[in-house]
Amino acid sequence: MLAWPLSVHALANAIIKVKTVPEELYENQAFNLIFQTFQSVDGPPDFSPLDKDFTIVSQTQRNAFKMFSGDFERSDNWVLELVPDRGGTITIPPIAFGKDRSPSLQLHFKPRKDQQGNRDFLSEMEVSADSVFVRSQIIVTRRMLSRKRTARPNFSDLKTEGVDVLIETLQENRAYDISRDGIDYHVLEQRYALFPLQAGSLRIQPSIAIAQVAASGDGHVNPLMSNSITVQAASSAIDIEVKAIPAPFKSATWLPATAVELSEDWNQQDEYPVGAPIMRNIVITAQGQTATQIPPLHIEPVAHLKHYPDQPTLHDSHTENGIVGKRDTHAVWIPTQAGQYTLPAIEMPWWNTQSQRAETSRLPARQIKVVGTPANDPLNLIDHIPNRSTVTELENRARLYLWLAIALGVAWLGSVAYLLNRARSPAQQAAAPRQETGKNGVDVSQARKTLELACASGDARQCEAALLQWARAVAGDKYLTSLGALADYAGGAFSEELLRLEAALYSNQPGDWHPDRIWQHAAAFKPQHSRQQDDSALEPMYR
């Protein structure tokens, strides 16, 4: 009676067996991992936990039927072809088949066999530099070389360790033929742009190339026949030194690139009337850098010129030689008085990664002339005034219209307040306040509390992570992935404190940042706009 519930429980759960073929395994060499079930499982398998330590080359499902002494037995087999990303001992975690689970399995991968004599299939990886400054671009090139025709070629995922990195794909696959030491190879090449986000030691793990080649015959792979074998090869790992911001660079914003160019487009003319918009479009182009890493421009204010900046437009171009980022900033100036004005010069300091020195790109100052009188002067609204009585009549009429508009506005506001008050039911008035939820579904209150604790701790790294989480919750903007982008979004004194924190994080000099000021600005911050803007949040001129 005690054993009966255990037997029922065993029958209720499918039996799943796990094994490898072959049993003896080697690092960087493909093998088959087989999951075999003898009863119907609860659901389809989820093999995503294997991505952490393996490259999945292929996945197939096979059904087997067997009849013995009148008994019918069915088994389902899921066969995965895997390549380990490293050697040593790796544990296969339990795989979920709906509510059913497979047992874990511990595998040991021996050092790979000597392949020095095998020159038929090769894997190579190279980088553009083995020592860079933080946030500089590194071009990673991976190649698969084969003497035979291949089918289903594949590369392992590009994996790194040591520091956080941003990876951008420059090209998927490029095929060409080369000759080395009298041997002809067909080459499949991939390129990536990699940006280390922290100083330290960066390691790029070996690149594993996998493909099917013909086992015999004329060298062609026939998908309808079993005349192919899976081959793989691994490159060597690459170590890269990531250095902090160099001491000669004195600017508060850090921009490493191979070239930075500033250009402008504006409605230049000899004279501008008072109140007429002066439109100026400024584009920053950085070769070897993403648009999100380009810091915002600092434009000095000019007296009697109202400045209306717009949200910048960010764009990345992927080329064979790297990424070209563009930051397009559109702004409008409105002159309020006549006179001669100087639009100040605009400068962008940056670090030249080729010459290894600090440089500054610059747009020169612009002289403009504004003529006329302010548009709100009632005398300016009338051309060829015959006498003073006409002016007095117009002024009296304007006052009448003004008071009438005020009276109608007050009446309208009173009606709206009355209707809103009637629309509120007693249940709604007594309802408890709901949880404050951000535009992306994140609890804003929790994000703000996390930021307050991070600022209180004084830890710059915790403060950066909490700031970005809080900003994405408040603004609903998934592109706020760096302190530079958040500083551009926040603006004002808040932006200056954020840039001080960024300098403290990524400079080799101890930074002067103030967590208490950051928390004060964040607590009082009111989001003005997001990438999905509502027209009501815009300046009246844009509406």
Helices and strands as residue ranges (DSSP letters): H 3-12, E 16-21, E 25-26, E 31-37, E 45-46, G 48-52, E 54-68, E 71-84, E 88-92, E 96-97, E 100-101, E 105-110, E 121-127, E 131-133, E 138-146, E 150-155, E 160-161, E 165-180, E 183-196, E 200-204, E 208-214, E 228-234, E 238-243, E 256-257, E 259-266, E 272-273, E 278-287, G 291-293, E 305-309, E 313-319, E 322-335, E 339-343, E 346-352, E 357-363, E 366-371, G 378-381, H 388-423, H 426-430, H 444-457, H 460-475, H 483-490, H 492-506, H 515-524, G 535-537
